[in-house]
Amino acid sequence: MLQYGSEDILQDYLKISITLQEGGKGLLVVVPKKGKKQSTNLQYNYDYSTKQIEFIVDGIIENKLITSPVENGGFSIVKNICNKILYLKFSM
């Protein structure tokens, strides 16, 4: 699911993926239907006691920390961008 404000914008993208690698590193890949593929490195940490995953994404969303609970192998990211809520739901 990819929603910006009240608009579902998932149909505008061929692919949006987060690949987690060992050692707390990963990669975010965004492939829009129109335009160039973009990718950026990220760092992550999973807290087993709270079942929360934390991300720091290089160069996107001002390198800010994003925290989300992990449920059934998936997680959601909710971010306020330009006074609209960006909602992404990832699942495995």
N, CA, C and O atoms as CSV, one atom per row, in Angstrom:
chain,resi,resn,atom,element,x,y,z
A,1,MET,N,N,0.846,-1.168,0.000
A,1,MET,CA,C,0.000,0.000,0.000
A,1,MET,C,C,0.895,1.235,0.000
A,1,MET,O,O,1.893,1.284,0.719
A,2,LEU,N,N,0.544,2.214,-0.793
A,2,LEU,CA,C,1.256,3.489,-0.837
A,2,LEU,C,C,0.217,4.580,-1.007
A,2,LEU,O,O,-0.422,4.694,-2.053
A,3,GLN,N,N,0.060,5.367,0.020
A,3,GLN,CA,C,-0.963,6.410,0.015
A,3,GLN,C,C,-0.325,7.730,0.401
A,3,GLN,O,O,0.464,7.794,1.343
A,4,TYR,N,N,-0.669,8.791,-0.335
A,4,TYR,CA,C,-0.199,10.144,-0.038
A,4,TYR,C,C,-1.434,11.012,0.112
A,4,TYR,O,O,-2.138,11.275,-0.862
A,5,GLY,N,N,-1.698,11.459,1.338
A,5,GLY,CA,C,-2.954,12.143,1.625
A,5,GLY,C,C,-4.065,11.117,1.465
A,5,GLY,O,O,-3.990,10.032,2.042
A,6,SER,N,N,-5.075,11.435,0.706
A,6,SER,CA,C,-6.166,10.485,0.473
A,6,SER,C,C,-6.001,9.741,-0.850
A,6,SER,O,O,-6.867,8.952,-1.226
A,7,GLU,N,N,-4.900,9.983,-1.557
A,7,GLU,CA,C,-4.696,9.414,-2.884
A,7,GLU,C,C,-3.813,8.168,-2.838
A,7,GLU,O,O,-2.725,8.193,-2.263
A,8,ASP,N,N,-4.286,7.082,-3.444
A,8,ASP,CA,C,-3.489,5.869,-3.583
A,8,ASP,C,C,-2.558,6.070,-4.771
A,8,ASP,O,O,-3.024,6.157,-5.908
A,9,ILE,N,N,-1.254,6.145,-4.530
A,9,ILE,CA,C,-0.303,6.424,-5.610
A,9,ILE,C,C,0.549,5.210,-5.980
A,9,ILE,O,O,1.523,5.340,-6.721
A,10,LEU,N,N,0.190,4.033,-5.471
A,10,LEU,CA,C,0.946,2.827,-5.776
A,10,LEU,C,C,0.997,2.539,-7.272
A,10,LEU,O,O,2.009,2.050,-7.772
A,11,GLN,N,N,-0.076,2.833,-7.985
A,11,GLN,CA,C,-0.126,2.567,-9.426
A,11,GLN,C,C,0.892,3.391,-10.206
A,11,GLN,O,O,1.141,3.100,-11.376
A,12,ASP,N,N,1.488,4.412,-9.588
A,12,ASP,CA,C,2.495,5.236,-10.259
A,12,ASP,C,C,3.885,4.608,-10.224
A,12,ASP,O,O,4.823,5.155,-10.802
A,13,TYR,N,N,4.029,3.457,-9.547
A,13,TYR,CA,C,5.338,2.837,-9.350
A,13,TYR,C,C,5.335,1.390,-9.814
A,13,TYR,O,O,4.366,0.657,-9.612
A,14,LEU,N,N,6.440,0.993,-10.441
A,14,LEU,CA,C,6.633,-0.401,-10.814
A,14,LEU,C,C,7.125,-1.207,-9.613
A,14,LEU,O,O,6.787,-2.381,-9.457
A,15,LYS,N,N,7.931,-0.557,-8.766
A,15,LYS,CA,C,8.525,-1.272,-7.641
A,15,LYS,C,C,8.962,-0.302,-6.558
A,15,LYS,O,O,9.528,0.753,-6.843
A,16,ILE,N,N,8.696,-0.670,-5.314
A,16,ILE,CA,C,9.252,0.004,-4.148
A,16,ILE,C,C,9.656,-1.112,-3.202
A,16,ILE,O,O,8.813,-1.885,-2.749
A,17,SER,N,N,10.948,-1.197,-2.903
A,17,SER,CA,C,11.395,-2.302,-2.058
A,17,SER,C,C,12.441,-1.845,-1.059
A,17,SER,O,O,13.193,-0.899,-1.295
A,18,ILE,N,N,12.464,-2.545,0.062
A,18,ILE,CA,C,13.510,-2.382,1.065
A,18,ILE,C,C,14.160,-3.744,1.230
A,18,ILE,O,O,13.488,-4.721,1.559
A,19,THR,N,N,15.462,-3.812,1.003
A,19,THR,CA,C,16.220,-5.042,1.180
A,19,THR,C,C,17.102,-4.876,2.409
A,19,THR,O,O,17.941,-3.978,2.466
A,20,LEU,N,N,16.905,-5.747,3.390
A,20,LEU,CA,C,17.704,-5.706,4.609
A,20,LEU,C,C,18.855,-6.687,4.482
A,20,LEU,O,O,18.664,-7.839,4.091
A,21,GLN,N,N,20.057,-6.218,4.818
A,21,GLN,CA,C,21.253,-7.037,4.747
A,21,GLN,C,C,21.797,-7.241,6.147
A,21,GLN,O,O,21.399,-6.552,7.086
A,22,GLU,N,N,22.699,-8.182,6.280
A,22,GLU,CA,C,23.318,-8.420,7.582
A,22,GLU,C,C,24.111,-7.201,8.021
A,22,GLU,O,O,24.592,-6.422,7.197
A,23,GLY,N,N,24.239,-7.050,9.334
A,23,GLY,CA,C,25.043,-5.956,9.866
A,23,GLY,C,C,24.313,-4.631,9.953
A,23,GLY,O,O,24.949,-3.592,10.129
A,24,GLY,N,N,22.982,-4.640,9.832
A,24,GLY,CA,C,22.221,-3.408,9.992
A,24,GLY,C,C,22.230,-2.484,8.794
A,24,GLY,O,O,21.908,-1.302,8.923
A,25,LYS,N,N,22.592,-2.998,7.630
A,25,LYS,CA,C,22.583,-2.180,6.417
A,25,LYS,C,C,21.492,-2.674,5.490
A,25,LYS,O,O,21.019,-3.804,5.611
A,26,GLY,N,N,21.092,-1.804,4.553
A,26,GLY,CA,C,20.062,-2.183,3.605
A,26,GLY,C,C,20.010,-1.226,2.433
A,26,GLY,O,O,20.839,-0.324,2.305
A,27,LEU,N,N,19.018,-1.439,1.575
A,27,LEU,CA,C,18.864,-0.642,0.367
A,27,LEU,C,C,17.384,-0.387,0.109
A,27,LEU,O,O,16.565,-1.305,0.170
A,28,LEU,N,N,17.055,0.856,-0.176
A,28,LEU,CA,C,15.714,1.261,-0.588
A,28,LEU,C,C,15.759,1.519,-2.090
A,28,LEU,O,O,16.585,2.298,-2.566
A,29,VAL,N,N,14.863,0.859,-2.839
A,29,VAL,CA,C,14.796,1.027,-4.293
A,29,VAL,C,C,13.393,1.485,-4.670
A,29,VAL,O,O,12.403,0.889,-4.247
A,30,VAL,N,N,13.314,2.549,-5.470
A,30,VAL,CA,C,12.045,3.093,-5.956
A,30,VAL,C,C,12.130,3.162,-7.480
A,30,VAL,O,O,13.026,3.797,-8.035
A,31,VAL,N,N,11.175,2.491,-8.153
A,31,VAL,CA,C,11.139,2.491,-9.611
A,31,VAL,C,C,9.778,3.035,-10.047
A,31,VAL,O,O,8.785,2.308,-10.041
A,32,PRO,N,N,9.735,4.326,-10.430
A,32,PRO,CA,C,8.463,4.882,-10.897
A,32,PRO,C,C,8.161,4.405,-12.324
A,32,PRO,O,O,9.072,4.019,-13.056
A,33,LYS,N,N,6.889,4.432,-12.714
A,33,LYS,CA,C,6.530,4.080,-14.088
A,33,LYS,C,C,7.102,5.099,-15.063
A,33,LYS,O,O,7.482,4.755,-16.182
A,34,LYS,N,N,7.161,6.356,-14.631
A,34,LYS,CA,C,7.746,7.420,-15.445
A,34,LYS,C,C,8.928,7.982,-14.665
A,34,LYS,O,O,8.781,8.345,-13.498
A,35,GLY,N,N,10.074,8.055,-15.282
A,35,GLY,CA,C,11.244,8.594,-14.600
A,35,GLY,C,C,12.282,7.515,-14.344
A,35,GLY,O,O,12.162,6.386,-14.820
A,36,LYS,N,N,13.297,7.883,-13.585
A,36,LYS,CA,C,14.445,7.021,-13.348
A,36,LYS,C,C,14.317,6.234,-12.057
A,36,LYS,O,O,13.709,6.682,-11.085
A,37,LYS,N,N,14.903,5.057,-12.076
A,37,LYS,CA,C,15.030,4.243,-10.869
A,37,LYS,C,C,15.929,4.989,-9.879
A,37,LYS,O,O,16.960,5.547,-10.256
A,38,GLN,N,N,15.522,4.989,-8.621
A,38,GLN,CA,C,16.320,5.626,-7.574
A,38,GLN,C,C,16.582,4.607,-6.483
A,38,GLN,O,O,15.724,3.786,-6.158
A,39,SER,N,N,17.779,4.670,-5.925
A,39,SER,CA,C,18.094,3.796,-4.798
A,39,SER,C,C,18.964,4.563,-3.815
A,39,SER,O,O,19.711,5.467,-4.190
A,40,THR,N,N,18.849,4.184,-2.562
A,40,THR,CA,C,19.646,4.818,-1.530
A,40,THR,C,C,19.913,3.811,-0.420
A,40,THR,O,O,19.113,2.910,-0.170
A,41,ASN,N,N,21.033,3.979,0.228
A,41,ASN,CA,C,21.403,3.105,1.336
A,41,ASN,C,C,20.618,3.465,2.578
A,41,ASN,O,O,20.157,4.595,2.740
A,42,LEU,N,N,20.475,2.493,3.443
A,42,LEU,CA,C,19.831,2.743,4.724
A,42,LEU,C,C,20.526,1.931,5.806
A,42,LEU,O,O,21.265,0.985,5.530
A,43,GLN,N,N,20.269,2.324,7.020
A,43,GLN,CA,C,20.722,1.573,8.185
A,43,GLN,C,C,19.477,1.181,8.958
A,43,GLN,O,O,18.487,1.913,8.968
A,44,TYR,N,N,19.525,0.027,9.605
A,44,TYR,CA,C,18.373,-0.394,10.391
A,44,TYR,C,C,18.821,-1.098,11.658
A,44,TYR,O,O,19.942,-1.597,11.763
A,45,ASN,N,N,17.918,-1.120,12.602
A,45,ASN,CA,C,18.131,-1.845,13.846
A,45,ASN,C,C,16.791,-2.431,14.272
A,45,ASN,O,O,15.777,-1.734,14.289
A,46,TYR,N,N,16.792,-3.707,14.615
A,46,TYR,CA,C,15.575,-4.351,15.101
A,46,TYR,C,C,15.727,-4.620,16.586
A,46,TYR,O,O,16.685,-5.263,17.014
A,47,ASP,N,N,14.789,-4.132,17.360
A,47,ASP,CA,C,14.790,-4.328,18.806
A,47,ASP,C,C,13.872,-5.509,19.120
A,47,ASP,O,O,12.651,-5.405,18.999
A,48,TYR,N,N,14.466,-6.627,19.522
A,48,TYR,CA,C,13.692,-7.850,19.784
A,48,TYR,C,C,12.755,-7.705,20.976
A,48,TYR,O,O,11.702,-8.342,21.011
A,49,SER,N,N,13.117,-6.881,21.949
A,49,SER,CA,C,12.269,-6.742,23.133
A,49,SER,C,C,10.995,-5.950,22.848
A,49,SER,O,O,9.935,-6.268,23.387
A,50,THR,N,N,11.091,-4.924,22.008
A,50,THR,CA,C,9.913,-4.107,21.686
A,50,THR,C,C,9.282,-4.474,20.345
A,50,THR,O,O,8.195,-3.998,20.017
A,51,LYS,N,N,9.965,-5.323,19.568
A,51,LYS,CA,C,9.523,-5.703,18.216
A,51,LYS,C,C,9.338,-4.483,17.324
A,51,LYS,O,O,8.364,-4.378,16.578
A,52,GLN,N,N,10.296,-3.562,17.419
A,52,GLN,CA,C,10.289,-2.337,16.607
A,52,GLN,C,C,11.499,-2.362,15.681
A,52,GLN,O,O,12.580,-2.812,16.060
A,53,ILE,N,N,11.298,-1.873,14.466
A,53,ILE,CA,C,12.414,-1.702,13.548
A,53,ILE,C,C,12.634,-0.206,13.350
A,53,ILE,O,O,11.682,0.559,13.199
A,54,GLU,N,N,13.900,0.199,13.354
A,54,GLU,CA,C,14.263,1.612,13.168
A,54,GLU,C,C,15.091,1.727,11.893
A,54,GLU,O,O,15.968,0.905,11.630
A,55,PHE,N,N,14.798,2.756,11.110
A,55,PHE,CA,C,15.524,3.007,9.868
A,55,PHE,C,C,16.116,4.406,9.876
A,55,PHE,O,O,15.515,5.346,10.395
A,56,ILE,N,N,17.299,4.532,9.295
A,56,ILE,CA,C,17.840,5.829,8.901
A,56,ILE,C,C,18.138,5.696,7.412
A,56,ILE,O,O,18.976,4.892,7.006
A,57,VAL,N,N,17.444,6.492,6.605
A,57,VAL,CA,C,17.566,6.411,5.154
A,57,VAL,C,C,18.410,7.575,4.679
A,57,VAL,O,O,18.089,8.732,4.951
A,58,ASP,N,N,19.497,7.272,3.966
A,58,ASP,CA,C,20.422,8.299,3.488
A,58,ASP,C,C,19.766,9.174,2.428
A,58,ASP,O,O,19.294,8.670,1.408
A,59,GLY,N,N,19.735,10.477,2.667
A,59,GLY,CA,C,19.307,11.434,1.662
A,59,GLY,C,C,17.821,11.522,1.403
A,59,GLY,O,O,17.398,12.293,0.542
A,60,ILE,N,N,17.016,10.762,2.116
A,60,ILE,CA,C,15.567,10.817,1.938
A,60,ILE,C,C,14.955,11.116,3.292
A,60,ILE,O,O,15.394,10.593,4.316
A,61,ILE,N,N,13.943,11.955,3.286
A,61,ILE,CA,C,13.255,12.344,4.515
A,61,ILE,C,C,14.273,12.905,5.514
A,61,ILE,O,O,14.207,12.630,6.712
A,62,GLU,N,N,15.194,13.681,5.002
A,62,GLU,CA,C,16.153,14.429,5.816
A,62,GLU,C,C,16.976,13.546,6.744
A,62,GLU,O,O,17.297,13.958,7.859
A,63,ASN,N,N,17.325,12.332,6.302
A,63,ASN,CA,C,18.136,11.397,7.094
A,63,ASN,C,C,17.570,11.177,8.490
A,63,ASN,O,O,18.327,10.957,9.436
A,64,LYS,N,N,16.269,11.231,8.629
A,64,LYS,CA,C,15.661,11.092,9.946
A,64,LYS,C,C,15.390,9.638,10.283
A,64,LYS,O,O,15.227,8.788,9.408
A,65,LEU,N,N,15.348,9.386,11.567
A,65,LEU,CA,C,15.037,8.068,12.086
A,65,LEU,C,C,13.547,7.784,11.916
A,65,LEU,O,O,12.706,8.622,12.242
A,66,ILE,N,N,13.231,6.611,11.410
A,66,ILE,CA,C,11.853,6.171,11.238
A,66,ILE,C,C,11.701,4.882,12.045
A,66,ILE,O,O,12.478,3.945,11.865
A,67,THR,N,N,10.719,4.829,12.922
A,67,THR,CA,C,10.503,3.653,13.761
A,67,THR,C,C,9.122,3.083,13.478
A,67,THR,O,O,8.154,3.825,13.308
A,68,SER,N,N,9.039,1.758,13.428
A,68,SER,CA,C,7.762,1.108,13.154
A,68,SER,C,C,7.698,-0.228,13.881
A,68,SER,O,O,8.704,-0.934,13.963
A,69,PRO,N,N,6.527,-0.586,14.410
A,69,PRO,CA,C,6.369,-1.931,14.958
A,69,PRO,C,C,6.328,-2.955,13.821
A,69,PRO,O,O,5.805,-2.677,12.742
A,70,VAL,N,N,6.885,-4.139,14.075
A,70,VAL,CA,C,6.852,-5.225,13.097
A,70,VAL,C,C,5.772,-6.206,13.526
A,70,VAL,O,O,5.780,-6.697,14.655
A,71,GLU,N,N,4.843,-6.487,12.621
A,71,GLU,CA,C,3.740,-7.400,12.898
A,71,GLU,C,C,3.583,-8.354,11.728
A,71,GLU,O,O,3.435,-7.925,10.583
A,72,ASN,N,N,3.614,-9.650,12.015
A,72,ASN,CA,C,3.467,-10.692,10.991
A,72,ASN,C,C,4.447,-10.520,9.834
A,72,ASN,O,O,4.090,-10.754,8.679
A,73,GLY,N,N,5.678,-10.113,10.138
A,73,GLY,CA,C,6.712,-9.961,9.123
A,73,GLY,C,C,6.620,-8.695,8.297
A,73,GLY,O,O,7.396,-8.530,7.356
A,74,GLY,N,N,5.706,-7.798,8.608
A,74,GLY,CA,C,5.555,-6.558,7.856
A,74,GLY,C,C,5.613,-5.349,8.766
A,74,GLY,O,O,5.574,-5.474,9.990
A,75,PHE,N,N,5.706,-4.188,8.162
A,75,PHE,CA,C,5.735,-2.947,8.920
A,75,PHE,C,C,5.193,-1.816,8.065
A,75,PHE,O,O,5.117,-1.924,6.841
A,76,SER,N,N,4.820,-0.734,8.722
A,76,SER,CA,C,4.286,0.445,8.034
A,76,SER,C,C,5.131,1.658,8.379
A,76,SER,O,O,5.696,1.755,9.468
A,77,ILE,N,N,5.205,2.572,7.440
A,77,ILE,CA,C,5.890,3.845,7.657
A,77,ILE,C,C,4.863,4.947,7.422
A,77,ILE,O,O,4.205,4.990,6.382
A,78,VAL,N,N,4.740,5.827,8.394
A,78,VAL,CA,C,3.827,6.960,8.287
A,78,VAL,C,C,4.666,8.218,8.480
A,78,VAL,O,O,5.329,8.369,9.507
A,79,LYS,N,N,4.643,9.119,7.501
A,79,LYS,CA,C,5.479,10.321,7.549
A,79,LYS,C,C,4.697,11.516,7.024
A,79,LYS,O,O,4.023,11.413,5.999
A,80,ASN,N,N,4.779,12.642,7.711
A,80,ASN,CA,C,4.141,13.877,7.264
A,80,ASN,C,C,5.094,14.589,6.310
A,80,ASN,O,O,6.188,14.991,6.705
A,81,ILE,N,N,4.677,14.746,5.051
A,81,ILE,CA,C,5.486,15.431,4.046
A,81,ILE,C,C,4.612,16.505,3.406
A,81,ILE,O,O,3.579,16.196,2.813
A,82,CYS,N,N,5.020,17.750,3.523
A,82,CYS,CA,C,4.282,18.881,2.946
A,82,CYS,C,C,2.825,18.892,3.406
A,82,CYS,O,O,1.914,19.099,2.604
A,83,ASN,N,N,2.617,18.671,4.685
A,83,ASN,CA,C,1.294,18.692,5.312
A,83,ASN,C,C,0.343,17.624,4.794
A,83,ASN,O,O,-0.872,17.750,4.949
A,84,LYS,N,N,0.883,16.570,4.181
A,84,LYS,CA,C,0.093,15.399,3.793
A,84,LYS,C,C,0.780,14.183,4.394
A,84,LYS,O,O,2.003,14.154,4.530
A,85,ILE,N,N,-0.001,13.196,4.747
A,85,ILE,CA,C,0.541,11.979,5.327
A,85,ILE,C,C,0.917,10.998,4.215
A,85,ILE,O,O,0.096,10.660,3.363
A,86,LEU,N,N,2.180,10.548,4.242
A,86,LEU,CA,C,2.639,9.494,3.355
A,86,LEU,C,C,2.581,8.196,4.146
A,86,LEU,O,O,3.182,8.091,5.215
A,87,TYR,N,N,1.861,7.205,3.627
A,87,TYR,CA,C,1.674,5.942,4.309
A,87,TYR,C,C,2.158,4.812,3.400
A,87,TYR,O,O,1.640,4.624,2.299
A,88,LEU,N,N,3.164,4.058,3.876
A,88,LEU,CA,C,3.687,2.922,3.129
A,88,LEU,C,C,3.544,1.680,3.989
A,88,LEU,O,O,3.861,1.705,5.178
A,89,LYS,N,N,3.071,0.597,3.399
A,89,LYS,CA,C,2.938,-0.651,4.135
A,89,LYS,C,C,3.752,-1.707,3.393
A,89,LYS,O,O,3.513,-1.981,2.216
A,90,PHE,N,N,4.714,-2.293,4.096
A,90,PHE,CA,C,5.574,-3.316,3.521
A,90,PHE,C,C,5.250,-4.668,4.148
A,90,PHE,O,O,4.968,-4.756,5.343
A,91,SER,N,N,5.290,-5.704,3.344
A,91,SER,CA,C,5.106,-7.052,3.852
A,91,SER,C,C,6.074,-7.983,3.146
A,91,SER,O,O,6.572,-7.685,2.060
A,92,MET,N,N,6.333,-9.125,3.788
A,92,MET,CA,C,7.271,-10.085,3.216
A,92,MET,C,C,6.533,-11.168,2.483
A,92,MET,O,O,7.156,-12.075,1.930
